[in-house]
Amino acid sequence: MAEIIEFTTADGSTPLIQDSDEIKEMYCEECERHTGEYATAVAFCVDCVEYKCKTCRKYHRRHFKTHKTQDSDSMPQDFYFEKCLTHPQQLVKYYCSECSKEACQACKNNEHDKCGDVNHLPTVASGIQNSDDLKDLQQNLDKLSADIKGTEWLLNAKSEVIDKQEEKAAETCKEHADKLIKAYKQQHQDLLEDFDKKIEETIAKLKKERLKLVQQLSEKERKFKNKIAKAETDMKKEVVSTNTEFKVLRSEHLNLVGNFRVLTAELEQDQKSGQNCKILMKLNFTKELCEDPRRNIKQIQQAYIQTYKLKTSEIKPTEQSQESATRFYTFKEISALERRVVFI
């Protein structure tokens, strides 16, 4: 069992300290296991792989004379304080190089009894700071970090093209819809003015007919507005659905960047604090985790952005032609040579 001891001032208060001010102390595992008490460990049995207090070391030497022990100056100091997930009452003390997994005493006896390379975890991790695996990982992380920074400009540039296209398409839809509705209403207004001239000749009859015509025209106008609104909505949906794959890549990239930065920060912190065991635990899955942003970066770099131009259909300004019209917009993909003209 391990404990972190804090310094106190002369008046008994606990001062603010940094991580470097913390003192890690190992307790006797035998006392904790049998009595539940915590006694400071002063020795380590290499054969039993256990920390012993002064009393337990005395009796241990008496009953296990051939066991090799190390005193407080030479015993392992790189303590790994994590508990076993399968056996919460036991500390993780071993590492199986064949399975690339950590283990407590129970796991070692039951799950790794046939493995030939199960050793004390601090011993295995002692040289991790200078290992080729850690150096390779750091080089890969540095390169990946540079690739991510370079991809940000490309991501922003392509996103800006998409946003401008959508904004321009929405403006075109709105302007054309207003124009069509205005022209259509003007046609009705012209009809009403012509009809008003005839009212002078047959006022009673024409007033009745006029009311009926107003109702008919209002219904037609309502249907025409609905048709224009539907065409505008459908076109906006088609515009928004364009470049869906790239938008998904952009969302995935932001999530991966967040995960990558958290992982990099944790690894740097582990290195600074000398947590070699944690670094060893991260090596295997960190290598695999680096592949996701690499694939995402490559996909973004190779992503094809569809550019398009929204054109309005030419409809003759007559009531019949406007009511019979079925298409008011044309969605056309444009070539690379035309893009510069469209977005200037």
N, C-alpha and C positions, 0 to 999 in steps of 0.2 A: 504493500500500500504506500502511496506517495502523498506528500503534503507540501503546500507552498507556505513558507513562513514569512511574515511581514515584520519589518523593523519598527520599533516604537521609540518615541522621543523621551526626553528626560521626564516630562510631565505625564507620561503614560498615554499620550494621544498617538494615533496612527498617522504618520506623514504620508503625503502623496508620493508615490514611487513609480518609476518606470518599470517596464518588463525586465530590464537588466538588473533591477534591484531585488527581484524575487529569488529566493533560495529554494531549490528543490531538494527534498529530503525523503529518503526511502525508509519505510517502516518494515519491521520484521513480519514476514508473511506467515510464519508459523504461529506467532502470537495472535495475529488477526484471525487466522483460520480456526484456532482451538479455543481462544478465550474472548475474541472480539475486541481485545485491547490493542493499542498502537504503541509499539516500542521502537525507538530509533535503531535502524539497522547499522551495524558496525562491520559486517562481513558478508561475503557472498560465496556460497558453495557452488563450485563449477560443475560438480557431478549432479547435484540436485537441482541446479539452476534456481536457487532461492536465496533471498536476502535474510540474514539472521541478526538478531539483537545480541547483546553481550552474553546474556544467560543462555539463550538457545545455541549460540555458537559453542559454549562450554560443553553442553550435553551432547551436541552434535559431534564434536571431536571425540568424545568419549565412546560413542556408539558407532561412529563411522570414521575410524582412524585412517582409512586409505583415501578418503575424499579430500580433494584439493580445495582449499578455501583461499579467498583473497580478502585483505583487510580494507578498511574504508578508503585508504589512499589509492589502492589498485583495483578495487571492484568497479564494475561498469557504472558510469554516471549518466549515460544517455537514457534516462528513464522513459518508458512508453506507458502512459497512464490509462490507455483505453481498456475498457472491459470487453470481454468476449460476448458477442451477440447471442450465441447459443448457450453459453454458461455465464450469466451476468455476475456471478460471485467470484469469477476468476479473471486475472489480468492476462492480456495477450503478451506472451513472453517468447514465442517461437515464430520462425518464418520457414516455410517449406519452399525451397528453391525449385523443386520438381513441379509443384502445383501452383507456385507463385501466389501463395495465400498465407495469412497470418494464422496463429493457432495458440490456444491456451493449453494448459497441461492436459485437460480432458480431451480436447480435440486432437492433440498430438498422440495420445494413447489410443483413441478410437478411430479417427479418420485418417491419420497419417502413420499408422503403425507399420505399414509396408513401404513407406517412402524412405529412401536412403540418404536424403540430404535435408534434414530438419535440424536447424541450429538456433542458438540464442539470438533473438531479434537484434539487440544492440550490437552484438558481435558481427552479424551479417551487414548491418547498416553502417558500421564504423568507417568504411571507405567510400561511402556513397557520394560524398562531396567531390571527390576526385575521379569518379567513375566515368567511363566513356558513355554509358547510357544517359547520365545526367547532362554531360556536355552536349551530346546529340540532341537531347530534348531542349536544352537552352538555345542551341543553334536553330532548331526548328521553330521554336516559339519566337525568336527574334526575326526570322525570315517571314513567318506568318504575320507578325505584327506589322512589318514593312509592307507586305502585300495588302493587308487590310487598309492601311492608310492610303495606299495608292488606289485602291478600289473605291474609296469614298468619293473621290472626284468624279469617277465614271458613273457611280450610282447617282450622284446629285445631278449630273448633266443629263442623264437619260430620264430621270424623274422630272426634271424641269421641262423637257420636251413633251412628256405625257401630260403634265399639268397644263401647259400652254395649249395643247391640242384640245383638251377637254373644255377649257375655258372659252376658246375660240368657237368650238362647235356649239356650246350652249348659247353664246351670244348670237350666232348665226340663226339658230332655231328660233330664238325669241324675236329677233328683228323680222325674219321672214313671216312668222306667224302674225305679228302685228300688221305687216303689210297686206297679207292676204285678207285678214279680217276687215281691215279698213276699206280695201277695194270692194269686198263683197257687200259691206254695209252701204257703200256709195251707190252700188247698183240698185239696191233696194230703195235708197233715198231718191234716185232718179225716177224709179217707177212710181213712187208715191207722189212726186211732184207732177208727173204727167197725168196721174189720175186726178189730182186736185183740180186740174183745169176743166175736167169733164164734170166735176161736181157743180159747177156754175149752171150747167144746162139741166142736169137732173139731180138736184140736191138730195132729195129724200132717198132716191134709189141708190145713188152712188155712195152716200154716207154708210148705208147698210153694207154695201159691197166692200167699201173701204175697210170697215171694221173687220170683216171676214178675211180680207187680204192681209191686213196687219197681223192677225193671228197666225195665218199660214206662213207669212214671212218670218215671224218670230220663231216659229217652230223650226223652219228651215235653217235660220241663223243659229239656233241652239244646236242643231245636229251638225251644222258645218263647223261650229266652234269645237264641238266634241271630236269631230273628225281631225281637225287641225291639232287639238290637244293630244289626241292619241298618237298621231304621226310624230309629234314633237317628243312625246314620252318614249315611244319606241326607238326613235333615233338616239335619244340620250342614253338609253339602255345599251344600244349597240356600241356607242362611243365608249361608255364606261367599261363594257366587257372587253374592249380592245386592250391588248397588252396585259391580260390577266396573269399570265405566267410570270412576267417580269415583276409584277406587283407582289406576287407570292415570294419570288426570290428576294425582293427587297425586305419583306417582313421577316423571312427566315434569316437574312443576313444580320439584321438588327439584333435578333435574339441570340444568334451565334456570337456576335461581337460582345454582347453583354456577358455571356457565359465565359468567353475566352478571357476577357479582362478580369473577371472574378478569379478564374483559375490561375492566371499569371500572378495576380496580387497575392493569392494564397501561397503559391510556390515561392515567391520572393520572400514572404514573411517567414515561411518554414526554413529557408536557407539562412536568413539573418539570425533567427533564434536557434539554429542548430538542430532543428527537429528532423534528424536524418530518417527516423522511422517513418514519419509522415511522408517525406519525400519519396522513400522507397515504395510506399503504398500507392502514391500517385503515378508512378512511372508508367505502369502498364496501361491503365485506362486513359492517361493523358495523351499517350501516343495515338490511341484510336480516336480520341476526341478532337485531335488536331485535323483529322481527315475531313470532318464535316465542313468547317469553314473553308478548307482548300477547295473542296468540290463546289461549294456555294460561290466562291470567288471566281472559279473557272466558268461556272454557268452564267454569272453576271457579265463577265468579260465577253462571253460568246453569245449573250442574249440578243435576239433580234427584236428591235423596236419597230412596230408597224406604224408608219406615218400615213396620214390620210388627209383628204380635203373634202369638206362637206359643201355640196352645191345645192342650190334650190332649183326646183323644177320651174320651167316657164309655162305658165297657164294663161290662156287668153282671158281677158277681164270680162267675161260674160257669166251670167248666173248658171247657165246650163253646164259650161265647161268646168266651172269651179265645183259644182255639186257632183259631177261625174268623175272628177279627178280622184285617183287612188294613191298616187305617190307625190309627195311634196318635197322630198329631199333625196339627194344621191350621195351615197357613201363610197368614196373612191380612194383606193390606196395609191400613193404617189411614189415615184422613184426617188433615188438619192439625189439626182440632179435637180429635181423640182423642190426638194425640201428647203434649200437655202432661200428660194423665192418666197415660199409660203410663210416662213418664220422670221423674215427680215422685218 
